[in-house]
């Protein structure tokens, strides 16, 4: 009977959460009929993010929005999973009576049991009922030519602004053999994207020392894997061995995401980040000299408590000097329960926003100039699909990660296929995107 119930899922937050959502779908598909239409669903699972105030607001707004479908549509049960209940179940269980069941980050295996209880008229709190998640399978939600591989969960770093360790717990790597069999099960992939809160610490908890290079070697030895992209590398753990591997392994894309968060030394200290303006710049320069074509991405927080004009100018200076291919900038979000919450010298919202804007203005010029240098060149592009609004195909070069970086918009006289590589002659560029024509 439950098999006939249609279940839909809304995944919020980052790509690591997306992997969790794909496991939830694997659990759900054993018991329910999966639908991609929320208006058609009788059960909706919302997998939430709670890292920032804005993410919690998005989760709560989503719950209220879908609750309307209980009155007007077919929706019967709302299940809320993931970081929000994991961290805030005490606060939300009584408040959000619209929600029929809550599950934490390790409790997805219990989805069917939770839904059954809901249909018996109960409200369910299964947060922390399980110690770890047993489900190993995933139902992919990305186009089938790329997918994420979450190599670890949790974080042992203690950045003073960050709630993640208190939500996701200590750093826990997946065993190499489990990751290999996960990729074999998921099958052929053009781009395998390695993610974790910090990929560079991979393996320390299991094997006593970092094993990210060993993991990359083993993954790239698989016939199923065409290329590997590395996201979320913590700067102080980018070893010479890792740099050599990125440089010499043909399957590893010459791309590295290193979230640096700031570059002014007093602020890095207050953030409890290891490293300094000088060491970060040295790292960026080293990566560029070892791997000349490398595309570096980073993220930064503006308006951290006590950030003076001088600190901010240091950060601006750093961004100008480092010349990243891609960058994300965020206004500091004051999160209760973090050490930075209590710091005196919080910065006004307006000032934070202005600083973010200034950073984007600098980066926009860097990006525009950089992308212009590709005009007239032919580059390899992986086609991601059709952009109906722009009446164009679009794809990515090695320097574009999906969803967070720019795109290459492609025209072609012939039909081209999603998931295939094309040689594209770049004819135009703007601040963040390239435009070109298939030539081969
Ligand atoms: S490295 Fe720092 S910012 Fe990133 S998840 Fe860990 S504690 Fe949070």
Boltz pocket constraint, residues with backbone or C-beta under 6 A from the ligand:
constraints:
  - pocket:
      binder: B
      contacts: [[A, 155], [A, 156], [A, 157], [A, 158], [A, 159], [A, 162], [A, 163], [A, 164], [A, 165], [A, 197], [A, 198], [A, 234]]
      max_distance: 6.0
